[in-house]
């Protein structure tokens, strides 16, 4: 029998995930943020750059990263710097790869809870770099670990479930019909990585293509 967990969070079905994300970020006014990777994240950060506000008091973390150089096309930090961070000049940008798992774990542990953690959802229902079946899912002590599997390129560094739980607001962006099955699995409470997302507050921003049967919430 498939084990079940409880879906926690507020599901918002919106016309435009990117615009809703930027509106939420502005209203939250975070002083610390953990950024994500992927196509939806890139679109969100490009729009944040257009709406540039004062980031001089915002510290930037990353929720996961491939262990590659920052100029590698697969680098989450590199993408975020090119499309957003180089334009808004935050107070600090904390590189995962530069610190390594131990250093980043210590950094997150010694920092105040992160105000705004951005996550995505993979087609296999992973989030951050917490993949189905990964031993990292069972980690309860560390905030950052090295991980990876044969299905995803590069070794990774990732926030663990306890690191995500410590966040003040976690925002999960889900866009496109290719994410529909994964989102359905999360909503049904299947024991997949993304169903483990917990925090003081969790908001799922999804579009109609990803959740065609869910009631609209942006009207």
The 8 nearest C-alpha neighbors of each residue, nearest first, counted from 0:
[[1, 2, 3, 189, 190, 4, 188, 187],
 [0, 2, 3, 189, 190, 188, 4, 191],
 [3, 1, 190, 0, 189, 4, 188, 191],
 [4, 2, 189, 188, 190, 1, 5, 187],
 [3, 5, 188, 190, 189, 6, 2, 194],
 [4, 6, 188, 7, 3, 194, 195, 189],
 [7, 5, 188, 194, 186, 4, 185, 8],
 [8, 6, 5, 197, 9, 201, 196, 194],
 [7, 9, 201, 202, 10, 6, 203, 200],
 [8, 10, 202, 203, 201, 11, 7, 200],
 [11, 9, 203, 202, 8, 204, 12, 205],
 [10, 12, 204, 216, 203, 13, 205, 9],
 [13, 11, 205, 215, 206, 216, 204, 207],
 [12, 14, 206, 217, 15, 11, 205, 16],
 [15, 13, 206, 16, 207, 12, 217, 19],
 [14, 16, 18, 17, 13, 19, 206, 205],
 [15, 17, 19, 18, 20, 204, 206, 205],
 [18, 16, 43, 20, 19, 15, 21, 42],
 [17, 19, 21, 20, 15, 16, 22, 43],
 [20, 18, 22, 16, 17, 21, 23, 15],
 [19, 21, 17, 23, 18, 22, 16, 24],
 [20, 22, 24, 18, 23, 19, 47, 25],
 [23, 21, 19, 25, 20, 24, 18, 26],
 [24, 22, 20, 26, 21, 25, 27, 19],
 [23, 25, 21, 27, 22, 26, 20, 28],
 [26, 24, 22, 28, 23, 27, 21, 29],
 [25, 27, 23, 28, 24, 22, 21, 29],
 [28, 26, 24, 25, 29, 23, 115, 114],
 [27, 29, 25, 26, 24, 30, 23, 114],
 [30, 28, 31, 114, 27, 115, 32, 57],
 [29, 31, 57, 56, 58, 114, 28, 32],
 [32, 30, 58, 57, 114, 29, 113, 59],
 [31, 33, 115, 59, 116, 60, 114, 113],
 [34, 32, 60, 61, 116, 62, 59, 117],
 [35, 33, 61, 117, 62, 60, 32, 116],
 [34, 36, 118, 117, 62, 40, 61, 63],
 [35, 37, 75, 40, 41, 38, 34, 119],
 [38, 36, 40, 39, 41, 35, 119, 75],
 [37, 39, 41, 40, 42, 36, 43, 119],
 [40, 38, 42, 41, 37, 43, 174, 172],
 [39, 41, 43, 37, 42, 38, 36, 35],
 [40, 42, 38, 44, 39, 43, 45, 37],
 [41, 43, 39, 45, 40, 44, 38, 46],
 [44, 42, 17, 40, 46, 41, 45, 47],
 [43, 45, 47, 41, 46, 42, 83, 40],
 [46, 44, 42, 48, 82, 47, 43, 83],
 [45, 47, 49, 43, 44, 48, 50, 42],
 [48, 46, 44, 50, 49, 45, 51, 21],
 [47, 49, 51, 83, 45, 46, 50, 44],
 [50, 48, 46, 47, 51, 45, 83, 44],
 [49, 51, 47, 48, 46, 52, 21, 45],
 [52, 50, 48, 49, 47, 87, 53, 86],
 [53, 51, 54, 50, 87, 48, 47, 25],
 [52, 54, 55, 51, 87, 56, 89, 88],
 [55, 53, 89, 57, 56, 87, 52, 88],
 [54, 56, 90, 89, 53, 57, 88, 87],
 [55, 57, 90, 54, 30, 89, 58, 53],
 [58, 56, 30, 54, 31, 90, 89, 55],
 [59, 57, 31, 91, 90, 92, 89, 30],
 [60, 58, 92, 32, 31, 33, 91, 93],
 [61, 59, 33, 93, 32, 34, 92, 62],
 [62, 60, 33, 34, 63, 35, 95, 59],
 [63, 61, 158, 33, 157, 35, 34, 127],
 [64, 62, 157, 156, 127, 61, 128, 158],
 [65, 63, 156, 155, 75, 66, 157, 74],
 [64, 66, 155, 67, 153, 154, 74, 156],
 [65, 67, 155, 154, 96, 64, 153, 156],
 [66, 68, 65, 74, 71, 69, 73, 96],
 [69, 67, 71, 70, 74, 66, 96, 77],
 [68, 70, 77, 71, 74, 76, 67, 75],
 [69, 71, 68, 77, 72, 74, 67, 73],
 [70, 72, 73, 68, 74, 69, 67, 77],
 [73, 71, 74, 70, 77, 78, 69, 75],
 [74, 72, 71, 75, 65, 67, 78, 77],
 [75, 73, 77, 76, 71, 69, 72, 65],
 [76, 74, 36, 78, 77, 64, 79, 73],
 [77, 75, 79, 74, 78, 80, 69, 94],
 [76, 78, 69, 74, 80, 75, 79, 70],
 [79, 77, 75, 81, 76, 80, 82, 74],
 [80, 78, 76, 83, 77, 82, 81, 84],
 [79, 81, 84, 77, 85, 78, 83, 82],
 [82, 80, 78, 79, 83, 85, 77, 84],
 [81, 83, 45, 79, 80, 78, 44, 84],
 [84, 82, 48, 79, 86, 80, 44, 85],
 [83, 85, 80, 86, 87, 88, 79, 82],
 [84, 86, 80, 83, 88, 87, 81, 82],
 [87, 85, 84, 83, 88, 48, 82, 51],
 [86, 88, 84, 54, 85, 89, 51, 83],
 [89, 87, 84, 85, 86, 54, 55, 90],
 [90, 88, 54, 55, 57, 91, 87, 58],
 [89, 91, 55, 56, 57, 58, 88, 54],
 [92, 90, 58, 89, 59, 93, 57, 88],
 [93, 91, 59, 58, 94, 60, 89, 90],
 [94, 92, 60, 59, 91, 95, 61, 58],
 [93, 95, 97, 96, 92, 98, 60, 76],
 [96, 94, 98, 97, 99, 103, 93, 61],
 [95, 97, 99, 98, 94, 66, 64, 67],
 [96, 98, 94, 95, 99, 93, 102, 103],
 [97, 99, 102, 95, 103, 96, 94, 100],
 [100, 98, 96, 102, 101, 97, 95, 103],
 [99, 101, 144, 103, 102, 143, 104, 145],
 [102, 100, 104, 103, 99, 105, 143, 98],
 [101, 103, 98, 105, 99, 104, 100, 106],
 [104, 102, 106, 105, 100, 98, 101, 99],
 [103, 105, 143, 101, 142, 107, 102, 106],
 [104, 106, 108, 102, 103, 107, 109, 101],
 [107, 105, 103, 109, 104, 108, 110, 102],
 [108, 106, 110, 104, 109, 105, 103, 142],
 [107, 109, 105, 106, 110, 104, 142, 111],
 [108, 110, 106, 107, 105, 111, 104, 112],
 [111, 109, 107, 108, 106, 112, 113, 105],
 [110, 112, 113, 109, 107, 108, 114, 31],
 [113, 111, 166, 165, 114, 110, 167, 107],
 [112, 114, 166, 31, 115, 32, 167, 111],
 [113, 115, 167, 31, 29, 168, 32, 166],
 [116, 114, 32, 168, 113, 169, 29, 167],
 [117, 115, 169, 33, 32, 170, 168, 118],
 [116, 118, 170, 34, 35, 169, 33, 171],
 [119, 117, 171, 35, 170, 127, 126, 116],
 [118, 120, 171, 172, 126, 173, 121, 127],
 [121, 119, 126, 124, 125, 173, 122, 193],
 [120, 122, 124, 125, 123, 126, 119, 178],
 [123, 121, 124, 178, 181, 177, 120, 125],
 [122, 124, 121, 125, 181, 131, 130, 120],
 [125, 123, 181, 121, 122, 120, 193, 191],
 [126, 124, 130, 121, 192, 193, 123, 129],
 [125, 127, 120, 193, 129, 119, 128, 121],
 [126, 128, 63, 129, 62, 118, 157, 119],
 [129, 127, 157, 126, 130, 63, 155, 125],
 [130, 128, 127, 126, 125, 192, 136, 135],
 [129, 131, 125, 133, 128, 132, 192, 126],
 [132, 130, 133, 192, 191, 125, 129, 123],
 [131, 133, 130, 134, 136, 135, 192, 191],
 [132, 134, 135, 130, 131, 136, 129, 146],
 [135, 133, 136, 137, 132, 138, 146, 129],
 [136, 134, 133, 138, 137, 129, 159, 146],
 [135, 137, 134, 138, 133, 129, 160, 159],
 [136, 138, 135, 134, 139, 133, 160, 159],
 [139, 137, 135, 136, 140, 141, 159, 134],
 [140, 138, 161, 141, 137, 160, 159, 142],
 [141, 139, 138, 142, 161, 159, 162, 143],
 [142, 140, 143, 139, 138, 104, 144, 159],
 [141, 143, 162, 159, 104, 158, 161, 140],
 [144, 142, 158, 104, 157, 141, 100, 159],
 [145, 143, 100, 156, 157, 146, 158, 141],
 [144, 146, 156, 155, 100, 157, 143, 154],
 [145, 147, 155, 154, 156, 144, 135, 148],
 [148, 146, 154, 155, 151, 153, 149, 145],
 [147, 149, 150, 151, 146, 154, 152, 133],
 [148, 150, 151, 147, 152, 153, 154, 130],
 [149, 151, 148, 152, 147, 130, 153, 131],
 [152, 150, 149, 148, 153, 147, 154, 130],
 [153, 151, 150, 154, 149, 148, 147, 65],
 [154, 152, 65, 155, 66, 151, 147, 67],
 [153, 155, 147, 66, 65, 146, 152, 145],
 [156, 154, 65, 146, 66, 147, 64, 145],
 [155, 157, 145, 64, 63, 144, 146, 65],
 [158, 156, 63, 128, 143, 144, 62, 159],
 [157, 159, 143, 62, 162, 142, 63, 163],
 [158, 160, 142, 162, 161, 143, 157, 163],
 [159, 161, 163, 162, 164, 158, 136, 196],
 [162, 160, 164, 163, 159, 142, 139, 165],
 [163, 161, 142, 159, 165, 160, 164, 158],
 [162, 164, 160, 165, 161, 166, 198, 159],
 [165, 163, 198, 197, 161, 162, 166, 160],
 [164, 166, 162, 163, 112, 198, 161, 167],
 [167, 165, 113, 198, 112, 163, 164, 168],
 [166, 168, 114, 199, 113, 198, 200, 115],
 [169, 167, 200, 115, 166, 201, 114, 199],
 [168, 170, 116, 201, 115, 117, 200, 202],
 [169, 171, 202, 117, 203, 201, 118, 116],
 [170, 172, 118, 203, 119, 117, 204, 202],
 [173, 171, 204, 119, 205, 203, 170, 118],
 [174, 172, 205, 120, 204, 119, 171, 178],
 [175, 173, 206, 205, 209, 172, 16, 178],
 [174, 176, 208, 209, 177, 178, 206, 173],
 [175, 177, 208, 209, 179, 178, 174, 210],
 [176, 178, 175, 179, 122, 209, 180, 174],
 [179, 177, 176, 181, 122, 209, 180, 175],
 [180, 178, 209, 176, 182, 181, 177, 183],
 [179, 181, 183, 182, 178, 184, 177, 122],
 [182, 180, 124, 184, 178, 183, 122, 179],
 [181, 183, 185, 179, 184, 180, 178, 186],
 [184, 182, 180, 186, 181, 185, 187, 179],
 [185, 183, 187, 181, 182, 186, 189, 180],
 [184, 186, 182, 188, 194, 183, 187, 189],
 [185, 187, 183, 188, 184, 6, 182, 189],
 [188, 186, 184, 185, 189, 183, 6, 3],
 [187, 189, 4, 185, 186, 3, 5, 6],
 [190, 188, 3, 184, 191, 187, 185, 4],
 [189, 191, 3, 4, 2, 188, 194, 192],
 [190, 192, 194, 189, 193, 124, 131, 185],
 [193, 191, 125, 194, 195, 131, 129, 124],
 [194, 192, 195, 126, 125, 196, 191, 124],
 [193, 195, 185, 196, 192, 191, 6, 190],
 [196, 194, 193, 192, 197, 160, 191, 4],
 [195, 197, 194, 193, 163, 160, 198, 164],
 [196, 198, 164, 195, 163, 201, 7, 199],
 [199, 197, 164, 200, 166, 165, 201, 167],
 [198, 200, 167, 168, 166, 201, 197, 164],
 [201, 199, 168, 198, 167, 169, 202, 8],
 [202, 200, 8, 169, 168, 170, 198, 9],
 [203, 201, 9, 170, 8, 10, 204, 169],
 [202, 204, 171, 10, 170, 11, 9, 172],
 [205, 203, 172, 11, 16, 171, 12, 173],
 [206, 204, 173, 12, 174, 172, 16, 13],
 [205, 207, 13, 12, 174, 208, 209, 14],
 [206, 208, 211, 210, 209, 12, 205, 13],
 [207, 209, 176, 175, 206, 211, 210, 174],
 [208, 210, 179, 176, 175, 207, 206, 178],
 [209, 211, 207, 213, 212, 208, 179, 206],
 [212, 210, 207, 208, 213, 209, 206, 214],
 [211, 213, 210, 214, 207, 215, 209, 208],
 [212, 214, 210, 211, 215, 12, 207, 10],
 [215, 213, 216, 212, 12, 211, 11, 210],
 [214, 216, 12, 217, 213, 13, 218, 11],
 [215, 217, 12, 11, 218, 214, 13, 10],
 [218, 216, 13, 215, 12, 11, 14, 19],
 [217, 216, 215, 13, 14, 12, 214, 11]]
